């Protein structure tokens, strides 16, 4: 996996909508899945936005609270 992403990425989400968080870190639409994982053993993490707002999604792959950033990239 690449270490290309070392900080969370802000994403505007809409309440009730399902999103797919990239876990292979190969997506051209980081931090959301674009299907690039098909060449890996990884699969995206589906999540439903609880409310309409800006969220910060993990892009480094180290978070303990996927898909959300917990600051693990800083450690």
mmCIF file of the N, C-alpha and C atoms, coordinates in Angstrom:
data_MODEL
# 
_entry.id   MODEL 
# 
loop_
_atom_site.group_PDB 
_atom_site.id 
_atom_site.type_symbol 
_atom_site.label_atom_id 
_atom_site.label_alt_id 
_atom_site.label_comp_id 
_atom_site.label_asym_id 
_atom_site.label_entity_id 
_atom_site.label_seq_id 
_atom_site.pdbx_PDB_ins_code 
_atom_site.Cartn_x 
_atom_site.Cartn_y 
_atom_site.Cartn_z 
_atom_site.occupancy 
_atom_site.B_iso_or_equiv 
_atom_site.pdbx_formal_charge 
_atom_site.auth_seq_id 
_atom_site.auth_comp_id 
_atom_site.auth_asym_id 
_atom_site.auth_atom_id 
_atom_site.pdbx_PDB_model_num 
ATOM 1   N N  . UNK A 1 1  ? 0.832   -1.194 0.000  1.00 0.00 ? 1  UNK A N  1 
ATOM 2   C CA . UNK A 1 1  ? 0.000   0.000  0.000  1.00 0.00 ? 1  UNK A CA 1 
ATOM 3   C C  . UNK A 1 1  ? 0.869   1.248  0.000  1.00 0.00 ? 1  UNK A C  1 
ATOM 4   N N  . UNK A 1 2  ? 0.356   2.244  -0.571 1.00 0.00 ? 2  UNK A N  1 
ATOM 5   C CA . UNK A 1 2  ? 1.099   3.495  -0.688 1.00 0.00 ? 2  UNK A CA 1 
ATOM 6   C C  . UNK A 1 2  ? 0.966   4.364  0.554  1.00 0.00 ? 2  UNK A C  1 
ATOM 7   N N  . UNK A 1 3  ? 1.960   5.150  0.832  1.00 0.00 ? 3  UNK A N  1 
ATOM 8   C CA . UNK A 1 3  ? 1.911   6.121  1.934  1.00 0.00 ? 3  UNK A CA 1 
ATOM 9   C C  . UNK A 1 3  ? 1.637   7.509  1.374  1.00 0.00 ? 3  UNK A C  1 
ATOM 10  N N  . UNK A 1 4  ? 1.062   7.570  0.184  1.00 0.00 ? 4  UNK A N  1 
ATOM 11  C CA . UNK A 1 4  ? 0.792   8.815  -0.514 1.00 0.00 ? 4  UNK A CA 1 
ATOM 12  C C  . UNK A 1 4  ? -0.102  9.767  0.279  1.00 0.00 ? 4  UNK A C  1 
ATOM 13  N N  . UNK A 1 5  ? -1.032  9.223  1.041  1.00 0.00 ? 5  UNK A N  1 
ATOM 14  C CA . UNK A 1 5  ? -1.996  10.033 1.782  1.00 0.00 ? 5  UNK A CA 1 
ATOM 15  C C  . UNK A 1 5  ? -1.669  10.004 3.265  1.00 0.00 ? 5  UNK A C  1 
ATOM 16  N N  . UNK A 1 6  ? -1.322  11.151 3.816  1.00 0.00 ? 6  UNK A N  1 
ATOM 17  C CA . UNK A 1 6  ? -0.919  11.221 5.216  1.00 0.00 ? 6  UNK A CA 1 
ATOM 18  C C  . UNK A 1 6  ? -1.790  12.127 6.062  1.00 0.00 ? 6  UNK A C  1 
ATOM 19  N N  . UNK A 1 7  ? -2.959  12.493 5.554  1.00 0.00 ? 7  UNK A N  1 
ATOM 20  C CA . UNK A 1 7  ? -3.863  13.375 6.284  1.00 0.00 ? 7  UNK A CA 1 
ATOM 21  C C  . UNK A 1 7  ? -5.292  13.043 5.879  1.00 0.00 ? 7  UNK A C  1 
ATOM 22  N N  . UNK A 1 8  ? -6.261  13.380 6.710  1.00 0.00 ? 8  UNK A N  1 
ATOM 23  C CA . UNK A 1 8  ? -7.654  13.114 6.352  1.00 0.00 ? 8  UNK A CA 1 
ATOM 24  C C  . UNK A 1 8  ? -8.086  13.983 5.174  1.00 0.00 ? 8  UNK A C  1 
ATOM 25  N N  . UNK A 1 9  ? -9.156  13.560 4.537  1.00 0.00 ? 9  UNK A N  1 
ATOM 26  C CA . UNK A 1 9  ? -9.706  14.309 3.410  1.00 0.00 ? 9  UNK A CA 1 
ATOM 27  C C  . UNK A 1 9  ? -11.138 14.695 3.751  1.00 0.00 ? 9  UNK A C  1 
ATOM 28  N N  . UNK A 1 10 ? -11.447 15.978 3.617  1.00 0.00 ? 10 UNK A N  1 
ATOM 29  C CA . UNK A 1 10 ? -12.795 16.480 3.897  1.00 0.00 ? 10 UNK A CA 1 
ATOM 30  C C  . UNK A 1 10 ? -13.733 16.082 2.764  1.00 0.00 ? 10 UNK A C  1 
ATOM 31  N N  . UNK A 1 11 ? -14.894 15.567 3.150  1.00 0.00 ? 11 UNK A N  1 
ATOM 32  C CA . UNK A 1 11 ? -15.907 15.159 2.179  1.00 0.00 ? 11 UNK A CA 1 
ATOM 33  C C  . UNK A 1 11 ? -17.258 15.663 2.662  1.00 0.00 ? 11 UNK A C  1 
ATOM 34  N N  . UNK A 1 12 ? -18.005 16.289 1.768  1.00 0.00 ? 12 UNK A N  1 
ATOM 35  C CA . UNK A 1 12 ? -19.361 16.716 2.087  1.00 0.00 ? 12 UNK A CA 1 
ATOM 36  C C  . UNK A 1 12 ? -20.283 15.534 1.847  1.00 0.00 ? 12 UNK A C  1 
ATOM 37  N N  . UNK A 1 13 ? -20.983 15.090 2.897  1.00 0.00 ? 13 UNK A N  1 
ATOM 38  C CA . UNK A 1 13 ? -21.892 13.948 2.779  1.00 0.00 ? 13 UNK A CA 1 
ATOM 39  C C  . UNK A 1 13 ? -23.324 14.388 3.014  1.00 0.00 ? 13 UNK A C  1 
ATOM 40  N N  . UNK A 1 14 ? -24.249 13.593 2.482  1.00 0.00 ? 14 UNK A N  1 
ATOM 41  C CA . UNK A 1 14 ? -25.665 13.890 2.579  1.00 0.00 ? 14 UNK A CA 1 
ATOM 42  C C  . UNK A 1 14 ? -26.355 12.828 3.440  1.00 0.00 ? 14 UNK A C  1 
ATOM 43  N N  . UNK A 1 15 ? -27.146 13.259 4.380  1.00 0.00 ? 15 UNK A N  1 
ATOM 44  C CA . UNK A 1 15 ? -27.848 12.348 5.295  1.00 0.00 ? 15 UNK A CA 1 
ATOM 45  C C  . UNK A 1 15 ? -28.590 11.257 4.541  1.00 0.00 ? 15 UNK A C  1 
ATOM 46  N N  . UNK A 1 16 ? -28.413 10.009 5.000  1.00 0.00 ? 16 UNK A N  1 
ATOM 47  C CA . UNK A 1 16 ? -29.113 8.875  4.424  1.00 0.00 ? 16 UNK A CA 1 
ATOM 48  C C  . UNK A 1 16 ? -28.477 8.271  3.192  1.00 0.00 ? 16 UNK A C  1 
ATOM 49  N N  . UNK A 1 17 ? -27.473 8.923  2.631  1.00 0.00 ? 17 UNK A N  1 
ATOM 50  C CA . UNK A 1 17 ? -26.815 8.430  1.425  1.00 0.00 ? 17 UNK A CA 1 
ATOM 51  C C  . UNK A 1 17 ? -25.691 7.462  1.795  1.00 0.00 ? 17 UNK A C  1 
ATOM 52  N N  . UNK A 1 18 ? -25.542 6.397  1.013  1.00 0.00 ? 18 UNK A N  1 
ATOM 53  C CA . UNK A 1 18 ? -24.482 5.422  1.232  1.00 0.00 ? 18 UNK A CA 1 
ATOM 54  C C  . UNK A 1 18 ? -23.235 5.832  0.466  1.00 0.00 ? 18 UNK A C  1 
ATOM 55  N N  . UNK A 1 19 ? -22.102 5.760  1.136  1.00 0.00 ? 19 UNK A N  1 
ATOM 56  C CA . UNK A 1 19 ? -20.797 6.071  0.544  1.00 0.00 ? 19 UNK A CA 1 
ATOM 57  C C  . UNK A 1 19 ? -19.896 4.862  0.708  1.00 0.00 ? 19 UNK A C  1 
ATOM 58  N N  . UNK A 1 20 ? -18.879 4.772  -0.135 1.00 0.00 ? 20 UNK A N  1 
ATOM 59  C CA . UNK A 1 20 ? -17.936 3.658  -0.085 1.00 0.00 ? 20 UNK A CA 1 
ATOM 60  C C  . UNK A 1 20 ? -16.534 4.210  0.125  1.00 0.00 ? 20 UNK A C  1 
ATOM 61  N N  . UNK A 1 21 ? -15.998 3.948  1.313  1.00 0.00 ? 21 UNK A N  1 
ATOM 62  C CA . UNK A 1 21 ? -14.686 4.451  1.712  1.00 0.00 ? 21 UNK A CA 1 
ATOM 63  C C  . UNK A 1 21 ? -13.606 3.526  1.152  1.00 0.00 ? 21 UNK A C  1 
ATOM 64  N N  . UNK A 1 22 ? -12.647 4.094  0.442  1.00 0.00 ? 22 UNK A N  1 
ATOM 65  C CA . UNK A 1 22 ? -11.547 3.325  -0.148 1.00 0.00 ? 22 UNK A CA 1 
ATOM 66  C C  . UNK A 1 22 ? -10.621 2.814  0.946  1.00 0.00 ? 22 UNK A C  1 
ATOM 67  N N  . UNK A 1 23 ? -10.302 1.514  0.903  1.00 0.00 ? 23 UNK A N  1 
ATOM 68  C CA . UNK A 1 23 ? -9.356  0.958  1.868  1.00 0.00 ? 23 UNK A CA 1 
ATOM 69  C C  . UNK A 1 23 ? -8.078  0.459  1.195  1.00 0.00 ? 23 UNK A C  1 
ATOM 70  N N  . UNK A 1 24 ? -8.065  0.432  -0.143 1.00 0.00 ? 24 UNK A N  1 
ATOM 71  C CA . UNK A 1 24 ? -6.845  -0.011 -0.834 1.00 0.00 ? 24 UNK A CA 1 
ATOM 72  C C  . UNK A 1 24 ? -5.899  1.161  -1.087 1.00 0.00 ? 24 UNK A C  1 
ATOM 73  N N  . UNK A 1 25 ? -6.405  2.380  -0.990 1.00 0.00 ? 25 UNK A N  1 
ATOM 74  C CA . UNK A 1 25 ? -5.664  3.625  -1.215 1.00 0.00 ? 25 UNK A CA 1 
ATOM 75  C C  . UNK A 1 25 ? -5.136  3.749  -2.634 1.00 0.00 ? 25 UNK A C  1 
ATOM 76  N N  . UNK A 1 26 ? -5.798  3.121  -3.588 1.00 0.00 ? 26 UNK A N  1 
ATOM 77  C CA . UNK A 1 26 ? -5.428  3.231  -5.002 1.00 0.00 ? 26 UNK A CA 1 
ATOM 78  C C  . UNK A 1 26 ? -6.430  4.069  -5.785 1.00 0.00 ? 26 UNK A C  1 
ATOM 79  N N  . UNK A 1 27 ? -7.522  4.455  -5.151 1.00 0.00 ? 27 UNK A N  1 
ATOM 80  C CA . UNK A 1 27 ? -8.593  5.175  -5.823 1.00 0.00 ? 27 UNK A CA 1 
ATOM 81  C C  . UNK A 1 27 ? -8.137  6.536  -6.341 1.00 0.00 ? 27 UNK A C  1 
ATOM 82  N N  . UNK A 1 28 ? -8.588  6.864  -7.516 1.00 0.00 ? 28 UNK A N  1 
ATOM 83  C CA . UNK A 1 28 ? -8.358  8.194  -8.063 1.00 0.00 ? 28 UNK A CA 1 
ATOM 84  C C  . UNK A 1 28 ? -9.336  9.203  -7.485 1.00 0.00 ? 28 UNK A C  1 
ATOM 85  N N  . UNK A 1 29 ? -10.293 8.722  -6.693 1.00 0.00 ? 29 UNK A N  1 
ATOM 86  C CA . UNK A 1 29 ? -11.311 9.573  -6.081 1.00 0.00 ? 29 UNK A CA 1 
ATOM 87  C C  . UNK A 1 29 ? -11.179 9.556  -4.563 1.00 0.00 ? 29 UNK A C  1 
ATOM 88  N N  . UNK A 1 30 ? -9.964  9.356  -4.068 1.00 0.00 ? 30 UNK A N  1 
ATOM 89  C CA . UNK A 1 30 ? -9.735  9.268  -2.619 1.00 0.00 ? 30 UNK A CA 1 
ATOM 90  C C  . UNK A 1 30 ? -10.443 10.389 -1.880 1.00 0.00 ? 30 UNK A C  1 
ATOM 91  N N  . UNK A 1 31 ? -11.052 10.073 -0.745 1.00 0.00 ? 31 UNK A N  1 
ATOM 92  C CA . UNK A 1 31 ? -11.034 8.831  -0.003 1.00 0.00 ? 31 UNK A CA 1 
ATOM 93  C C  . UNK A 1 31 ? -12.180 7.887  -0.358 1.00 0.00 ? 31 UNK A C  1 
ATOM 94  N N  . UNK A 1 32 ? -12.889 8.177  -1.438 1.00 0.00 ? 32 UNK A N  1 
ATOM 95  C CA . UNK A 1 32 ? -14.001 7.327  -1.834 1.00 0.00 ? 32 UNK A CA 1 
ATOM 96  C C  . UNK A 1 32 ? -13.554 6.329  -2.895 1.00 0.00 ? 32 UNK A C  1 
ATOM 97  N N  . UNK A 1 33 ? -14.222 5.212  -2.934 1.00 0.00 ? 33 UNK A N  1 
ATOM 98  C CA . UNK A 1 33 ? -13.874 4.114  -3.831 1.00 0.00 ? 33 UNK A CA 1 
ATOM 99  C C  . UNK A 1 33 ? -14.207 4.448  -5.285 1.00 0.00 ? 33 UNK A C  1 
ATOM 100 N N  . UNK A 1 34 ? -13.319 4.053  -6.192 1.00 0.00 ? 34 UNK A N  1 
ATOM 101 C CA . UNK A 1 34 ? -13.594 4.159  -7.626 1.00 0.00 ? 34 UNK A CA 1 
ATOM 102 C C  . UNK A 1 34 ? -13.465 2.805  -8.322 1.00 0.00 ? 34 UNK A C  1 
ATOM 103 N N  . UNK A 1 35 ? -13.351 1.728  -7.538 1.00 0.00 ? 35 UNK A N  1 
ATOM 104 C CA . UNK A 1 35 ? -13.248 0.388  -8.100 1.00 0.00 ? 35 UNK A CA 1 
ATOM 105 C C  . UNK A 1 35 ? -11.834 -0.110 -8.292 1.00 0.00 ? 35 UNK A C  1 
ATOM 106 N N  . UNK A 1 36 ? -10.841 0.699  -7.960 1.00 0.00 ? 36 UNK A N  1 
ATOM 107 C CA . UNK A 1 36 ? -9.436  0.301  -8.145 1.00 0.00 ? 36 UNK A CA 1 
ATOM 108 C C  . UNK A 1 36 ? -9.045  -0.912 -7.311 1.00 0.00 ? 36 UNK A C  1 
ATOM 109 N N  . UNK A 1 37 ? -9.799  -1.191 -6.255 1.00 0.00 ? 37 UNK A N  1 
ATOM 110 C CA . UNK A 1 37 ? -9.487  -2.319 -5.371 1.00 0.00 ? 37 UNK A CA 1 
ATOM 111 C C  . UNK A 1 37 ? -9.632  -3.667 -6.076 1.00 0.00 ? 37 UNK A C  1 
ATOM 112 N N  . UNK A 1 38 ? -10.245 -3.698 -7.231 1.00 0.00 ? 38 UNK A N  1 
ATOM 113 C CA . UNK A 1 38 ? -10.496 -4.965 -7.910 1.00 0.00 ? 38 UNK A CA 1 
ATOM 114 C C  . UNK A 1 38 ? -9.219  -5.719 -8.243 1.00 0.00 ? 38 UNK A C  1 
ATOM 115 N N  . UNK A 1 39 ? -8.089  -5.030 -8.215 1.00 0.00 ? 39 UNK A N  1 
ATOM 116 C CA . UNK A 1 39 ? -6.794  -5.682 -8.472 1.00 0.00 ? 39 UNK A CA 1 
ATOM 117 C C  . UNK A 1 39 ? -6.106  -6.066 -7.165 1.00 0.00 ? 39 UNK A C  1 
ATOM 118 N N  . UNK A 1 40 ? -6.815  -5.921 -6.031 1.00 0.00 ? 40 UNK A N  1 
ATOM 119 C CA . UNK A 1 40 ? -6.238  -6.206 -4.719 1.00 0.00 ? 40 UNK A CA 1 
ATOM 120 C C  . UNK A 1 40 ? -7.161  -7.138 -3.935 1.00 0.00 ? 40 UNK A C  1 
ATOM 121 N N  . UNK A 1 41 ? -6.766  -7.464 -2.724 1.00 0.00 ? 41 UNK A N  1 
ATOM 122 C CA . UNK A 1 41 ? -7.606  -8.269 -1.835 1.00 0.00 ? 41 UNK A CA 1 
ATOM 123 C C  . UNK A 1 41 ? -8.498  -7.393 -0.962 1.00 0.00 ? 41 UNK A C  1 
ATOM 124 N N  . UNK A 1 42 ? -8.407  -6.086 -1.109 1.00 0.00 ? 42 UNK A N  1 
ATOM 125 C CA . UNK A 1 42 ? -9.191  -5.149 -0.303 1.00 0.00 ? 42 UNK A CA 1 
ATOM 126 C C  . UNK A 1 42 ? -10.566 -4.915 -0.910 1.00 0.00 ? 42 UNK A C  1 
ATOM 127 N N  . UNK A 1 43 ? -11.482 -4.455 -0.078 1.00 0.00 ? 43 UNK A N  1 
ATOM 128 C CA . UNK A 1 43 ? -12.797 -4.046 -0.544 1.00 0.00 ? 43 UNK A CA 1 
ATOM 129 C C  . UNK A 1 43 ? -13.167 -2.760 0.185  1.00 0.00 ? 43 UNK A C  1 
ATOM 130 N N  . UNK A 1 44 ? -14.022 -1.939 -0.412 1.00 0.00 ? 44 UNK A N  1 
ATOM 131 C CA . UNK A 1 44 ? -14.392 -0.676 0.229  1.00 0.00 ? 44 UNK A CA 1 
ATOM 132 C C  . UNK A 1 44 ? -15.282 -0.916 1.444  1.00 0.00 ? 44 UNK A C  1 
ATOM 133 N N  . UNK A 1 45 ? -15.333 0.082  2.303  1.00 0.00 ? 45 UNK A N  1 
ATOM 134 C CA . UNK A 1 45 ? -16.177 0.050  3.493  1.00 0.00 ? 45 UNK A CA 1 
ATOM 135 C C  . UNK A 1 45 ? -17.401 0.925  3.233  1.00 0.00 ? 45 UNK A C  1 
ATOM 136 N N  . UNK A 1 46 ? -18.566 0.317  3.196  1.00 0.00 ? 46 UNK A N  1 
ATOM 137 C CA . UNK A 1 46 ? -19.801 1.070  2.991  1.00 0.00 ? 46 UNK A CA 1 
ATOM 138 C C  . UNK A 1 46 ? -20.215 1.728  4.300  1.00 0.00 ? 46 UNK A C  1 
ATOM 139 N N  . UNK A 1 47 ? -20.677 2.967  4.203  1.00 0.00 ? 47 UNK A N  1 
ATOM 140 C CA . UNK A 1 47 ? -21.237 3.648  5.372  1.00 0.00 ? 47 UNK A CA 1 
ATOM 141 C C  . UNK A 1 47 ? -22.331 4.599  4.932  1.00 0.00 ? 47 UNK A C  1 
ATOM 142 N N  . UNK A 1 48 ? -23.281 4.814  5.819  1.00 0.00 ? 48 UNK A N  1 
ATOM 143 C CA . UNK A 1 48 ? -24.401 5.711  5.551  1.00 0.00 ? 48 UNK A CA 1 
ATOM 144 C C  . UNK A 1 48 ? -24.193 6.965  6.383  1.00 0.00 ? 48 UNK A C  1 
ATOM 145 N N  . UNK A 1 49 ? -24.269 8.111  5.730  1.00 0.00 ? 49 UNK A N  1 
ATOM 146 C CA . UNK A 1 49 ? -24.102 9.384  6.437  1.00 0.00 ? 49 UNK A CA 1 
ATOM 147 C C  . UNK A 1 49 ? -25.291 9.613  7.361  1.00 0.00 ? 49 UNK A C  1 
ATOM 148 N N  . UNK A 1 50 ? -24.989 9.899  8.616  1.00 0.00 ? 50 UNK A N  1 
ATOM 149 C CA . UNK A 1 50 ? -26.038 10.137 9.612  1.00 0.00 ? 50 UNK A CA 1 
ATOM 150 C C  . UNK A 1 50 ? -26.687 11.503 9.439  1.00 0.00 ? 50 UNK A C  1 
ATOM 151 N N  . UNK A 1 51 ? -25.906 12.462 8.948  1.00 0.00 ? 51 UNK A N  1 
ATOM 152 C CA . UNK A 1 51 ? -26.427 13.806 8.734  1.00 0.00 ? 51 UNK A CA 1 
ATOM 153 C C  . UNK A 1 51 ? -25.682 14.466 7.588  1.00 0.00 ? 51 UNK A C  1 
ATOM 154 N N  . UNK A 1 52 ? -26.245 15.519 7.062  1.00 0.00 ? 52 UNK A N  1 
ATOM 155 C CA . UNK A 1 52 ? -25.601 16.261 5.993  1.00 0.00 ? 52 UNK A CA 1 
ATOM 156 C C  . UNK A 1 52 ? -24.584 17.202 6.622  1.00 0.00 ? 52 UNK A C  1 
ATOM 157 N N  . UNK A 1 53 ? -23.324 16.988 6.291  1.00 0.00 ? 53 UNK A N  1 
ATOM 158 C CA . UNK A 1 53 ? -22.255 17.821 6.850  1.00 0.00 ? 53 UNK A CA 1 
ATOM 159 C C  . UNK A 1 53 ? -20.925 17.460 6.203  1.00 0.00 ? 53 UNK A C  1 
ATOM 160 N N  . UNK A 1 54 ? -19.884 18.153 6.585  1.00 0.00 ? 54 UNK A N  1 
ATOM 161 C CA . UNK A 1 54 ? -18.529 17.825 6.146  1.00 0.00 ? 54 UNK A CA 1 
ATOM 162 C C  . UNK A 1 54 ? -17.922 16.868 7.159  1.00 0.00 ? 54 UNK A C  1 
ATOM 163 N N  . UNK A 1 55 ? -17.394 15.745 6.669  1.00 0.00 ? 55 UNK A N  1 
ATOM 164 C CA . UNK A 1 55 ? -16.721 14.777 7.524  1.00 0.00 ? 55 UNK A CA 1 
ATOM 165 C C  . UNK A 1 55 ? -15.281 14.637 7.054  1.00 0.00 ? 55 UNK A C  1 
ATOM 166 N N  . UNK A 1 56 ? -14.431 14.150 7.921  1.00 0.00 ? 56 UNK A N  1 
ATOM 167 C CA . UNK A 1 56 ? -13.020 13.961 7.585  1.00 0.00 ? 56 UNK A CA 1 
ATOM 168 C C  . UNK A 1 56 ? -12.739 12.467 7.575  1.00 0.00 ? 56 UNK A C  1 
ATOM 169 N N  . UNK A 1 57 ? -12.518 11.953 6.360  1.00 0.00 ? 57 UNK A N  1 
ATOM 170 C CA . UNK A 1 57 ? -12.324 10.523 6.181  1.00 0.00 ? 57 UNK A CA 1 
ATOM 171 C C  . UNK A 1 57 ? -10.845 10.177 6.160  1.00 0.00 ? 57 UNK A C  1 
ATOM 172 N N  . UNK A 1 58 ? -10.537 9.028  6.726  1.00 0.00 ? 58 UNK A N  1 
ATOM 173 C CA . UNK A 1 58 ? -9.163  8.543  6.780  1.00 0.00 ? 58 UNK A CA 1 
ATOM 174 C C  . UNK A 1 58 ? -8.659  8.252  5.368  1.00 0.00 ? 58 UNK A C  1 
ATOM 175 N N  . UNK A 1 59 ? -7.444  8.653  5.103  1.00 0.00 ? 59 UNK A N  1 
ATOM 176 C CA . UNK A 1 59 ? -6.813  8.348  3.827  1.00 0.00 ? 59 UNK A CA 1 
ATOM 177 C C  . UNK A 1 59 ? -5.498  7.603  4.021  1.00 0.00 ? 59 UNK A C  1 
ATOM 178 N N  . UNK A 1 60 ? -5.018  7.537  5.266  1.00 0.00 ? 60 UNK A N  1 
ATOM 179 C CA . UNK A 1 60 ? -3.727  6.891  5.526  1.00 0.00 ? 60 UNK A CA 1 
ATOM 180 C C  . UNK A 1 60 ? -3.874  5.399  5.804  1.00 0.00 ? 60 UNK A C  1 
ATOM 181 N N  . UNK A 1 61 ? -5.069  4.957  6.189  1.00 0.00 ? 61 UNK A N  1 
ATOM 182 C CA . UNK A 1 61 ? -5.305  3.554  6.488  1.00 0.00 ? 61 UNK A CA 1 
ATOM 183 C C  . UNK A 1 61 ? -4.976  3.145  7.913  1.00 0.00 ? 61 UNK A C  1 
ATOM 184 N N  . UNK A 1 62 ? -4.677  4.100  8.781  1.00 0.00 ? 62 UNK A N  1 
ATOM 185 C CA . UNK A 1 62 ? -4.272  3.788  10.152 1.00 0.00 ? 62 UNK A CA 1 
ATOM 186 C C  . UNK A 1 62 ? -5.360  4.011  11.201 1.00 0.00 ? 62 UNK A C  1 
ATOM 187 N N  . UNK A 1 63 ? -6.468  4.621  10.831 1.00 0.00 ? 63 UNK A N  1 
ATOM 188 C CA . UNK A 1 63 ? -7.500  4.966  11.799 1.00 0.00 ? 63 UNK A CA 1 
ATOM 189 C C  . UNK A 1 63 ? -8.065  3.746  12.529 1.00 0.00 ? 63 UNK A C  1 
ATOM 190 N N  . UNK A 1 64 ? -8.472  3.947  13.756 1.00 0.00 ? 64 UNK A N  1 
ATOM 191 C CA . UNK A 1 64 ? -9.158  2.921  14.533 1.00 0.00 ? 64 UNK A CA 1 
ATOM 192 C C  . UNK A 1 64 ? -10.670 3.132  14.494 1.00 0.00 ? 64 UNK A C  1 
ATOM 193 N N  . UNK A 1 65 ? -11.103 4.170  13.757 1.00 0.00 ? 65 UNK A N  1 
ATOM 194 C CA . UNK A 1 65 ? -12.526 4.504  13.675 1.00 0.00 ? 65 UNK A CA 1 
ATOM 195 C C  . UNK A 1 65 ? -12.955 4.659  12.211 1.00 0.00 ? 65 UNK A C  1 
ATOM 196 N N  . UNK A 1 66 ? -12.702 3.651  11.362 1.00 0.00 ? 66 UNK A N  1 
ATOM 197 C CA . UNK A 1 66 ? -13.027 3.789  9.947  1.00 0.00 ? 66 UNK A CA 1 
ATOM 198 C C  . UNK A 1 66 ? -14.512 4.023  9.731  1.00 0.00 ? 66 UNK A C  1 
ATOM 199 N N  . UNK A 1 67 ? -14.875 4.856  8.787  1.00 0.00 ? 67 UNK A N  1 
ATOM 200 C CA . UNK A 1 67 ? -14.036 5.492  7.795  1.00 0.00 ? 67 UNK A CA 1 
ATOM 201 C C  . UNK A 1 67 ? -13.485 6.852  8.239  1.00 0.00 ? 67 UNK A C  1 
ATOM 202 N N  . UNK A 1 68 ? -13.777 7.220  9.489  1.00 0.00 ? 68 UNK A N  1 
ATOM 203 C CA . UNK A 1 68 ? -13.430 8.563  9.947  1.00 0.00 ? 68 UNK A CA 1 
ATOM 204 C C  . UNK A 1 68 ? -11.998 8.640  10.480 1.00 0.00 ? 68 UNK A C  1 
ATOM 205 N N  . UNK A 1 69 ? -11.373 9.776  10.274 1.00 0.00 ? 69 UNK A N  1 
ATOM 206 C CA . UNK A 1 69 ? -10.013 10.012 10.786 1.00 0.00 ? 69 UNK A CA 1 
ATOM 207 C C  . UNK A 1 69 ? -10.049 10.142 12.298 1.00 0.00 ? 69 UNK A C  1 
ATOM 208 N N  . UNK A 1 70 ? -9.096  9.517  12.958 1.00 0.00 ? 70 UNK A N  1 
ATOM 209 C CA . UNK A 1 70 ? -8.967  9.656  14.421 1.00 0.00 ? 70 UNK A CA 1 
ATOM 210 C C  . UNK A 1 70 ? -7.623  10.264 14.808 1.00 0.00 ? 70 UNK A C  1 
ATOM 211 N N  . UNK A 1 71 ? -6.883  10.760 13.830 1.00 0.00 ? 71 UNK A N  1 
ATOM 212 C CA . UNK A 1 71 ? -5.594  11.389 14.105 1.00 0.00 ? 71 UNK A CA 1 
ATOM 213 C C  . UNK A 1 71 ? -4.419  10.424 14.109 1.00 0.00 ? 71 UNK A C  1 
ATOM 214 N N  . UNK A 1 72 ? -4.653  9.152  13.805 1.00 0.00 ? 72 UNK A N  1 
ATOM 215 C CA . UNK A 1 72 ? -3.567  8.154  13.824 1.00 0.00 ? 72 UNK A CA 1 
ATOM 216 C C  . UNK A 1 72 ? -2.441  8.477  12.848 1.00 0.00 ? 72 UNK A C  1 
ATOM 217 N N  . UNK A 1 73 ? -2.749  9.231  11.796 1.00 0.00 ? 73 UNK A N  1 
ATOM 218 C CA . UNK A 1 73 ? -1.722  9.585  10.804 1.00 0.00 ? 73 UNK A CA 1 
ATOM 219 C C  . UNK A 1 73 ? -0.617  10.451 11.425 1.00 0.00 ? 73 UNK A C  1 
ATOM 220 N N  . UNK A 1 74 ? -0.937  11.142 12.506 1.00 0.00 ? 74 UNK A N  1 
ATOM 221 C CA . UNK A 1 74 ? 0.019   12.069 13.138 1.00 0.00 ? 74 UNK A CA 1 
ATOM 222 C C  . UNK A 1 74 ? 0.991   11.351 14.063 1.00 0.00 ? 74 UNK A C  1 
ATOM 223 N N  . UNK A 1 75 ? 0.709   10.120 14.407 1.00 0.00 ? 75 UNK A N  1 
ATOM 224 C CA . UNK A 1 75 ? 1.515   9.410  15.378 1.00 0.00 ? 75 UNK A CA 1 
ATOM 225 C C  . UNK A 1 75 ? 2.536   8.584  14.784 1.00 0.00 ? 75 UNK A C  1 
# 
